Amino acid sequence: MTDALRTPKMTEAEIDELRALREGYHVTDAFLVRLATHFVQAEVDGVLNPARHLADHLGVQRQTVLTYMRMARRRGFVAKNRP
């Protein structure tokens, strides 16, 4: 398996944008939309664990990213998982 399948294809500018949108304690819709976009794209690209990679970029725990993704689904920014 190549490294491309292990890490999301994100530029430093995209990472910086996510960090900037996450500033403060309030989780904004703009942050959730951008995070969900990167998460879903990473899944499409075959990244094995997008939550871990995004957590590393944001300086949070993997579970926090999964919580953000649940929030994004609840707000309708991502389609809910289907069996």
Phi and psi restraints in degrees (range 20) as a CNS / XPLOR table:
assign (resid 1 and name C) (resid 2 and name N)
       (resid 2 and name CA) (resid 2 and name C) 1.0 -84.3 20.0 2
assign (resid 2 and name N) (resid 2 and name CA)
       (resid 2 and name C) (resid 3 and name N) 1.0 162.1 20.0 2
assign (resid 2 and name C) (resid 3 and name N)
       (resid 3 and name CA) (resid 3 and name C) 1.0 -61.5 20.0 2
assign (resid 3 and name N) (resid 3 and name CA)
       (resid 3 and name C) (resid 4 and name N) 1.0 -28.8 20.0 2
assign (resid 3 and name C) (resid 4 and name N)
       (resid 4 and name CA) (resid 4 and name C) 1.0 -60.8 20.0 2
assign (resid 4 and name N) (resid 4 and name CA)
       (resid 4 and name C) (resid 5 and name N) 1.0 -28.5 20.0 2
assign (resid 4 and name C) (resid 5 and name N)
       (resid 5 and name CA) (resid 5 and name C) 1.0 -84.8 20.0 2
assign (resid 5 and name N) (resid 5 and name CA)
       (resid 5 and name C) (resid 6 and name N) 1.0 -5.3 20.0 2
assign (resid 5 and name C) (resid 6 and name N)
       (resid 6 and name CA) (resid 6 and name C) 1.0 -104.6 20.0 2
assign (resid 6 and name N) (resid 6 and name CA)
       (resid 6 and name C) (resid 7 and name N) 1.0 -20.6 20.0 2
assign (resid 6 and name C) (resid 7 and name N)
       (resid 7 and name CA) (resid 7 and name C) 1.0 -128.9 20.0 2
assign (resid 7 and name N) (resid 7 and name CA)
       (resid 7 and name C) (resid 8 and name N) 1.0 142.2 20.0 2
assign (resid 7 and name C) (resid 8 and name N)
       (resid 8 and name CA) (resid 8 and name C) 1.0 -65.4 20.0 2
assign (resid 8 and name N) (resid 8 and name CA)
       (resid 8 and name C) (resid 9 and name N) 1.0 150.3 20.0 2
assign (resid 8 and name C) (resid 9 and name N)
       (resid 9 and name CA) (resid 9 and name C) 1.0 -87.7 20.0 2
assign (resid 9 and name N) (resid 9 and name CA)
       (resid 9 and name C) (resid 10 and name N) 1.0 84.2 20.0 2
assign (resid 9 and name C) (resid 10 and name N)
       (resid 10 and name CA) (resid 10 and name C) 1.0 -123.9 20.0 2
assign (resid 10 and name N) (resid 10 and name CA)
       (resid 10 and name C) (resid 11 and name N) 1.0 138.2 20.0 2
assign (resid 10 and name C) (resid 11 and name N)
       (resid 11 and name CA) (resid 11 and name C) 1.0 -84.1 20.0 2
assign (resid 11 and name N) (resid 11 and name CA)
       (resid 11 and name C) (resid 12 and name N) 1.0 164.1 20.0 2
assign (resid 11 and name C) (resid 12 and name N)
       (resid 12 and name CA) (resid 12 and name C) 1.0 -60.4 20.0 2
assign (resid 12 and name N) (resid 12 and name CA)
       (resid 12 and name C) (resid 13 and name N) 1.0 -36.0 20.0 2
assign (resid 12 and name C) (resid 13 and name N)
       (resid 13 and name CA) (resid 13 and name C) 1.0 -63.6 20.0 2
assign (resid 13 and name N) (resid 13 and name CA)
       (resid 13 and name C) (resid 14 and name N) 1.0 -40.5 20.0 2
assign (resid 13 and name C) (resid 14 and name N)
       (resid 14 and name CA) (resid 14 and name C) 1.0 -66.7 20.0 2
assign (resid 14 and name N) (resid 14 and name CA)
       (resid 14 and name C) (resid 15 and name N) 1.0 -39.7 20.0 2
assign (resid 14 and name C) (resid 15 and name N)
       (resid 15 and name CA) (resid 15 and name C) 1.0 -64.4 20.0 2
assign (resid 15 and name N) (resid 15 and name CA)
       (resid 15 and name C) (resid 16 and name N) 1.0 -45.0 20.0 2
assign (resid 15 and name C) (resid 16 and name N)
       (resid 16 and name CA) (resid 16 and name C) 1.0 -61.0 20.0 2
assign (resid 16 and name N) (resid 16 and name CA)
       (resid 16 and name C) (resid 17 and name N) 1.0 -40.1 20.0 2
assign (resid 16 and name C) (resid 17 and name N)
       (resid 17 and name CA) (resid 17 and name C) 1.0 -62.2 20.0 2
assign (resid 17 and name N) (resid 17 and name CA)
       (resid 17 and name C) (resid 18 and name N) 1.0 -44.7 20.0 2
assign (resid 17 and name C) (resid 18 and name N)
       (resid 18 and name CA) (resid 18 and name C) 1.0 -60.4 20.0 2
assign (resid 18 and name N) (resid 18 and name CA)
       (resid 18 and name C) (resid 19 and name N) 1.0 -44.9 20.0 2
assign (resid 18 and name C) (resid 19 and name N)
       (resid 19 and name CA) (resid 19 and name C) 1.0 -61.5 20.0 2
assign (resid 19 and name N) (resid 19 and name CA)
       (resid 19 and name C) (resid 20 and name N) 1.0 -42.0 20.0 2
assign (resid 19 and name C) (resid 20 and name N)
       (resid 20 and name CA) (resid 20 and name C) 1.0 -66.0 20.0 2
assign (resid 20 and name N) (resid 20 and name CA)
       (resid 20 and name C) (resid 21 and name N) 1.0 -39.9 20.0 2
assign (resid 20 and name C) (resid 21 and name N)
       (resid 21 and name CA) (resid 21 and name C) 1.0 -68.7 20.0 2
assign (resid 21 and name N) (resid 21 and name CA)
       (resid 21 and name C) (resid 22 and name N) 1.0 -22.9 20.0 2
assign (resid 21 and name C) (resid 22 and name N)
       (resid 22 and name CA) (resid 22 and name C) 1.0 -87.2 20.0 2
assign (resid 22 and name N) (resid 22 and name CA)
       (resid 22 and name C) (resid 23 and name N) 1.0 -5.9 20.0 2
assign (resid 22 and name C) (resid 23 and name N)
       (resid 23 and name CA) (resid 23 and name C) 1.0 -52.3 20.0 2
assign (resid 23 and name N) (resid 23 and name CA)
       (resid 23 and name C) (resid 24 and name N) 1.0 135.3 20.0 2
assign (resid 23 and name C) (resid 24 and name N)
       (resid 24 and name CA) (resid 24 and name C) 1.0 90.2 20.0 2
assign (resid 24 and name N) (resid 24 and name CA)
       (resid 24 and name C) (resid 25 and name N) 1.0 -177.4 20.0 2
assign (resid 24 and name C) (resid 25 and name N)
       (resid 25 and name CA) (resid 25 and name C) 1.0 -95.4 20.0 2
assign (resid 25 and name N) (resid 25 and name CA)
       (resid 25 and name C) (resid 26 and name N) 1.0 -19.0 20.0 2
assign (resid 25 and name C) (resid 26 and name N)
       (resid 26 and name CA) (resid 26 and name C) 1.0 -83.3 20.0 2
assign (resid 26 and name N) (resid 26 and name CA)
       (resid 26 and name C) (resid 27 and name N) 1.0 128.0 20.0 2
assign (resid 26 and name C) (resid 27 and name N)
       (resid 27 and name CA) (resid 27 and name C) 1.0 -87.7 20.0 2
assign (resid 27 and name N) (resid 27 and name CA)
       (resid 27 and name C) (resid 28 and name N) 1.0 113.4 20.0 2
assign (resid 27 and name C) (resid 28 and name N)
       (resid 28 and name CA) (resid 28 and name C) 1.0 -87.4 20.0 2
assign (resid 28 and name N) (resid 28 and name CA)
       (resid 28 and name C) (resid 29 and name N) 1.0 158.1 20.0 2
assign (resid 28 and name C) (resid 29 and name N)
       (resid 29 and name CA) (resid 29 and name C) 1.0 -61.3 20.0 2
assign (resid 29 and name N) (resid 29 and name CA)
       (resid 29 and name C) (resid 30 and name N) 1.0 -39.3 20.0 2
assign (resid 29 and name C) (resid 30 and name N)
       (resid 30 and name CA) (resid 30 and name C) 1.0 -59.5 20.0 2
assign (resid 30 and name N) (resid 30 and name CA)
       (resid 30 and name C) (resid 31 and name N) 1.0 -42.5 20.0 2
assign (resid 30 and name C) (resid 31 and name N)
       (resid 31 and name CA) (resid 31 and name C) 1.0 -63.5 20.0 2
assign (resid 31 and name N) (resid 31 and name CA)
       (resid 31 and name C) (resid 32 and name N) 1.0 -47.1 20.0 2
assign (resid 31 and name C) (resid 32 and name N)
       (resid 32 and name CA) (resid 32 and name C) 1.0 -62.5 20.0 2
assign (resid 32 and name N) (resid 32 and name CA)
       (resid 32 and name C) (resid 33 and name N) 1.0 -40.0 20.0 2
assign (resid 32 and name C) (resid 33 and name N)
       (resid 33 and name CA) (resid 33 and name C) 1.0 -62.7 20.0 2
assign (resid 33 and name N) (resid 33 and name CA)
       (resid 33 and name C) (resid 34 and name N) 1.0 -47.6 20.0 2
assign (resid 33 and name C) (resid 34 and name N)
       (resid 34 and name CA) (resid 34 and name C) 1.0 -66.1 20.0 2
assign (resid 34 and name N) (resid 34 and name CA)
       (resid 34 and name C) (resid 35 and name N) 1.0 -42.5 20.0 2
assign (resid 34 and name C) (resid 35 and name N)
       (resid 35 and name CA) (resid 35 and name C) 1.0 -61.9 20.0 2
assign (resid 35 and name N) (resid 35 and name CA)
       (resid 35 and name C) (resid 36 and name N) 1.0 -46.7 20.0 2
assign (resid 35 and name C) (resid 36 and name N)
       (resid 36 and name CA) (resid 36 and name C) 1.0 -62.7 20.0 2
assign (resid 36 and name N) (resid 36 and name CA)
       (resid 36 and name C) (resid 37 and name N) 1.0 -38.4 20.0 2
assign (resid 36 and name C) (resid 37 and name N)
       (resid 37 and name CA) (resid 37 and name C) 1.0 -60.6 20.0 2
assign (resid 37 and name N) (resid 37 and name CA)
       (resid 37 and name C) (resid 38 and name N) 1.0 -47.3 20.0 2
assign (resid 37 and name C) (resid 38 and name N)
       (resid 38 and name CA) (resid 38 and name C) 1.0 -66.9 20.0 2
assign (resid 38 and name N) (resid 38 and name CA)
       (resid 38 and name C) (resid 39 and name N) 1.0 -39.2 20.0 2
assign (resid 38 and name C) (resid 39 and name N)
       (resid 39 and name CA) (resid 39 and name C) 1.0 -63.3 20.0 2
assign (resid 39 and name N) (resid 39 and name CA)
       (resid 39 and name C) (resid 40 and name N) 1.0 -51.0 20.0 2
assign (resid 39 and name C) (resid 40 and name N)
       (resid 40 and name CA) (resid 40 and name C) 1.0 -64.5 20.0 2
assign (resid 40 and name N) (resid 40 and name CA)
       (resid 40 and name C) (resid 41 and name N) 1.0 -40.9 20.0 2
assign (resid 40 and name C) (resid 41 and name N)
       (resid 41 and name CA) (resid 41 and name C) 1.0 -62.7 20.0 2
assign (resid 41 and name N) (resid 41 and name CA)
       (resid 41 and name C) (resid 42 and name N) 1.0 -39.5 20.0 2
assign (resid 41 and name C) (resid 42 and name N)
       (resid 42 and name CA) (resid 42 and name C) 1.0 -62.3 20.0 2
assign (resid 42 and name N) (resid 42 and name CA)
       (resid 42 and name C) (resid 43 and name N) 1.0 -41.7 20.0 2
assign (resid 42 and name C) (resid 43 and name N)
       (resid 43 and name CA) (resid 43 and name C) 1.0 -62.1 20.0 2
assign (resid 43 and name N) (resid 43 and name CA)
       (resid 43 and name C) (resid 44 and name N) 1.0 -44.3 20.0 2
assign (resid 43 and name C) (resid 44 and name N)
       (resid 44 and name CA) (resid 44 and name C) 1.0 -60.9 20.0 2
assign (resid 44 and name N) (resid 44 and name CA)
       (resid 44 and name C) (resid 45 and name N) 1.0 -38.1 20.0 2
assign (resid 44 and name C) (resid 45 and name N)
       (resid 45 and name CA) (resid 45 and name C) 1.0 -75.7 20.0 2
assign (resid 45 and name N) (resid 45 and name CA)
       (resid 45 and name C) (resid 46 and name N) 1.0 -5.4 20.0 2
assign (resid 45 and name C) (resid 46 and name N)
       (resid 46 and name CA) (resid 46 and name C) 1.0 89.9 20.0 2
assign (resid 46 and name N) (resid 46 and name CA)
       (resid 46 and name C) (resid 47 and name N) 1.0 16.4 20.0 2
assign (resid 46 and name C) (resid 47 and name N)
       (resid 47 and name CA) (resid 47 and name C) 1.0 -64.5 20.0 2
assign (resid 47 and name N) (resid 47 and name CA)
       (resid 47 and name C) (resid 48 and name N) 1.0 131.6 20.0 2
assign (resid 47 and name C) (resid 48 and name N)
       (resid 48 and name CA) (resid 48 and name C) 1.0 -69.8 20.0 2
assign (resid 48 and name N) (resid 48 and name CA)
       (resid 48 and name C) (resid 49 and name N) 1.0 -37.0 20.0 2
assign (resid 48 and name C) (resid 49 and name N)
       (resid 49 and name CA) (resid 49 and name C) 1.0 -143.4 20.0 2
assign (resid 49 and name N) (resid 49 and name CA)
       (resid 49 and name C) (resid 50 and name N) 1.0 75.1 20.0 2
assign (resid 49 and name C) (resid 50 and name N)
       (resid 50 and name CA) (resid 50 and name C) 1.0 -60.0 20.0 2
assign (resid 50 and name N) (resid 50 and name CA)
       (resid 50 and name C) (resid 51 and name N) 1.0 -32.9 20.0 2
assign (resid 50 and name C) (resid 51 and name N)
       (resid 51 and name CA) (resid 51 and name C) 1.0 -62.3 20.0 2
assign (resid 51 and name N) (resid 51 and name CA)
       (resid 51 and name C) (resid 52 and name N) 1.0 -40.5 20.0 2
assign (resid 51 and name C) (resid 52 and name N)
       (resid 52 and name CA) (resid 52 and name C) 1.0 -65.2 20.0 2
assign (resid 52 and name N) (resid 52 and name CA)
       (resid 52 and name C) (resid 53 and name N) 1.0 -44.0 20.0 2
assign (resid 52 and name C) (resid 53 and name N)
       (resid 53 and name CA) (resid 53 and name C) 1.0 -65.4 20.0 2
assign (resid 53 and name N) (resid 53 and name CA)
       (resid 53 and name C) (resid 54 and name N) 1.0 -44.2 20.0 2
assign (resid 53 and name C) (resid 54 and name N)
       (resid 54 and name CA) (resid 54 and name C) 1.0 -66.5 20.0 2
assign (resid 54 and name N) (resid 54 and name CA)
       (resid 54 and name C) (resid 55 and name N) 1.0 -36.6 20.0 2
assign (resid 54 and name C) (resid 55 and name N)
       (resid 55 and name CA) (resid 55 and name C) 1.0 -61.7 20.0 2
assign (resid 55 and name N) (resid 55 and name CA)
       (resid 55 and name C) (resid 56 and name N) 1.0 -42.7 20.0 2
assign (resid 55 and name C) (resid 56 and name N)
       (resid 56 and name CA) (resid 56 and name C) 1.0 -60.4 20.0 2
assign (resid 56 and name N) (resid 56 and name CA)
       (resid 56 and name C) (resid 57 and name N) 1.0 -43.2 20.0 2
assign (resid 56 and name C) (resid 57 and name N)
       (resid 57 and name CA) (resid 57 and name C) 1.0 -65.6 20.0 2
assign (resid 57 and name N) (resid 57 and name CA)
       (resid 57 and name C) (resid 58 and name N) 1.0 -35.1 20.0 2
assign (resid 57 and name C) (resid 58 and name N)
       (resid 58 and name CA) (resid 58 and name C) 1.0 -91.5 20.0 2
assign (resid 58 and name N) (resid 58 and name CA)
       (resid 58 and name C) (resid 59 and name N) 1.0 -11.7 20.0 2
assign (resid 58 and name C) (resid 59 and name N)
       (resid 59 and name CA) (resid 59 and name C) 1.0 74.3 20.0 2
assign (resid 59 and name N) (resid 59 and name CA)
       (resid 59 and name C) (resid 60 and name N) 1.0 34.1 20.0 2
assign (resid 59 and name C) (resid 60 and name N)
       (resid 60 and name CA) (resid 60 and name C) 1.0 -126.8 20.0 2
assign (resid 60 and name N) (resid 60 and name CA)
       (resid 60 and name C) (resid 61 and name N) 1.0 175.9 20.0 2
assign (resid 60 and name C) (resid 61 and name N)
       (resid 61 and name CA) (resid 61 and name C) 1.0 -80.9 20.0 2
assign (resid 61 and name N) (resid 61 and name CA)
       (resid 61 and name C) (resid 62 and name N) 1.0 156.0 20.0 2
assign (resid 61 and name C) (resid 62 and name N)
       (resid 62 and name CA) (resid 62 and name C) 1.0 -55.9 20.0 2
assign (resid 62 and name N) (resid 62 and name CA)
       (resid 62 and name C) (resid 63 and name N) 1.0 -41.6 20.0 2
assign (resid 62 and name C) (resid 63 and name N)
       (resid 63 and name CA) (resid 63 and name C) 1.0 -61.0 20.0 2
assign (resid 63 and name N) (resid 63 and name CA)
       (resid 63 and name C) (resid 64 and name N) 1.0 -32.1 20.0 2
assign (resid 63 and name C) (resid 64 and name N)
       (resid 64 and name CA) (resid 64 and name C) 1.0 -64.4 20.0 2
assign (resid 64 and name N) (resid 64 and name CA)
       (resid 64 and name C) (resid 65 and name N) 1.0 -42.4 20.0 2
assign (resid 64 and name C) (resid 65 and name N)
       (resid 65 and name CA) (resid 65 and name C) 1.0 -63.6 20.0 2
assign (resid 65 and name N) (resid 65 and name CA)
       (resid 65 and name C) (resid 66 and name N) 1.0 -41.0 20.0 2
assign (resid 65 and name C) (resid 66 and name N)
       (resid 66 and name CA) (resid 66 and name C) 1.0 -63.8 20.0 2
assign (resid 66 and name N) (resid 66 and name CA)
       (resid 66 and name C) (resid 67 and name N) 1.0 -36.3 20.0 2
assign (resid 66 and name C) (resid 67 and name N)
       (resid 67 and name CA) (resid 67 and name C) 1.0 -64.3 20.0 2
assign (resid 67 and name N) (resid 67 and name CA)
       (resid 67 and name C) (resid 68 and name N) 1.0 -43.6 20.0 2
assign (resid 67 and name C) (resid 68 and name N)
       (resid 68 and name CA) (resid 68 and name C) 1.0 -59.0 20.0 2
assign (resid 68 and name N) (resid 68 and name CA)
       (resid 68 and name C) (resid 69 and name N) 1.0 -41.0 20.0 2
assign (resid 68 and name C) (resid 69 and name N)
       (resid 69 and name CA) (resid 69 and name C) 1.0 -66.2 20.0 2
assign (resid 69 and name N) (resid 69 and name CA)
       (resid 69 and name C) (resid 70 and name N) 1.0 -37.3 20.0 2
assign (resid 69 and name C) (resid 70 and name N)
       (resid 70 and name CA) (resid 70 and name C) 1.0 -62.1 20.0 2
assign (resid 70 and name N) (resid 70 and name CA)
       (resid 70 and name C) (resid 71 and name N) 1.0 -41.8 20.0 2
assign (resid 70 and name C) (resid 71 and name N)
       (resid 71 and name CA) (resid 71 and name C) 1.0 -61.1 20.0 2
assign (resid 71 and name N) (resid 71 and name CA)
       (resid 71 and name C) (resid 72 and name N) 1.0 -42.7 20.0 2
assign (resid 71 and name C) (resid 72 and name N)
       (resid 72 and name CA) (resid 72 and name C) 1.0 -63.2 20.0 2
assign (resid 72 and name N) (resid 72 and name CA)
       (resid 72 and name C) (resid 73 and name N) 1.0 -40.3 20.0 2
assign (resid 72 and name C) (resid 73 and name N)
       (resid 73 and name CA) (resid 73 and name C) 1.0 -65.5 20.0 2
assign (resid 73 and name N) (resid 73 and name CA)
       (resid 73 and name C) (resid 74 and name N) 1.0 -44.4 20.0 2
assign (resid 73 and name C) (resid 74 and name N)
       (resid 74 and name CA) (resid 74 and name C) 1.0 -62.2 20.0 2
assign (resid 74 and name N) (resid 74 and name CA)
       (resid 74 and name C) (resid 75 and name N) 1.0 -33.7 20.0 2
assign (resid 74 and name C) (resid 75 and name N)
       (resid 75 and name CA) (resid 75 and name C) 1.0 -85.4 20.0 2
assign (resid 75 and name N) (resid 75 and name CA)
       (resid 75 and name C) (resid 76 and name N) 1.0 0.2 20.0 2
assign (resid 75 and name C) (resid 76 and name N)
       (resid 76 and name CA) (resid 76 and name C) 1.0 84.0 20.0 2
assign (resid 76 and name N) (resid 76 and name CA)
       (resid 76 and name C) (resid 77 and name N) 1.0 16.6 20.0 2
assign (resid 76 and name C) (resid 77 and name N)
       (resid 77 and name CA) (resid 77 and name C) 1.0 -84.9 20.0 2
assign (resid 77 and name N) (resid 77 and name CA)
       (resid 77 and name C) (resid 78 and name N) 1.0 -16.4 20.0 2
assign (resid 77 and name C) (resid 78 and name N)
       (resid 78 and name CA) (resid 78 and name C) 1.0 -138.6 20.0 2
assign (resid 78 and name N) (resid 78 and name CA)
       (resid 78 and name C) (resid 79 and name N) 1.0 140.7 20.0 2
assign (resid 78 and name C) (resid 79 and name N)
       (resid 79 and name CA) (resid 79 and name C) 1.0 -65.4 20.0 2
assign (resid 79 and name N) (resid 79 and name CA)
       (resid 79 and name C) (resid 80 and name N) 1.0 142.2 20.0 2
assign (resid 79 and name C) (resid 80 and name N)
       (resid 80 and name CA) (resid 80 and name C) 1.0 -69.0 20.0 2
assign (resid 80 and name N) (resid 80 and name CA)
       (resid 80 and name C) (resid 81 and name N) 1.0 149.0 20.0 2
assign (resid 80 and name C) (resid 81 and name N)
       (resid 81 and name CA) (resid 81 and name C) 1.0 -62.1 20.0 2
assign (resid 81 and name N) (resid 81 and name CA)
       (resid 81 and name C) (resid 82 and name N) 1.0 142.2 20.0 2
assign (resid 81 and name C) (resid 82 and name N)
       (resid 82 and name CA) (resid 82 and name C) 1.0 -115.5 20.0 2
assign (resid 82 and name N) (resid 82 and name CA)
       (resid 82 and name C) (resid 83 and name N) 1.0 144.9 20.0 2
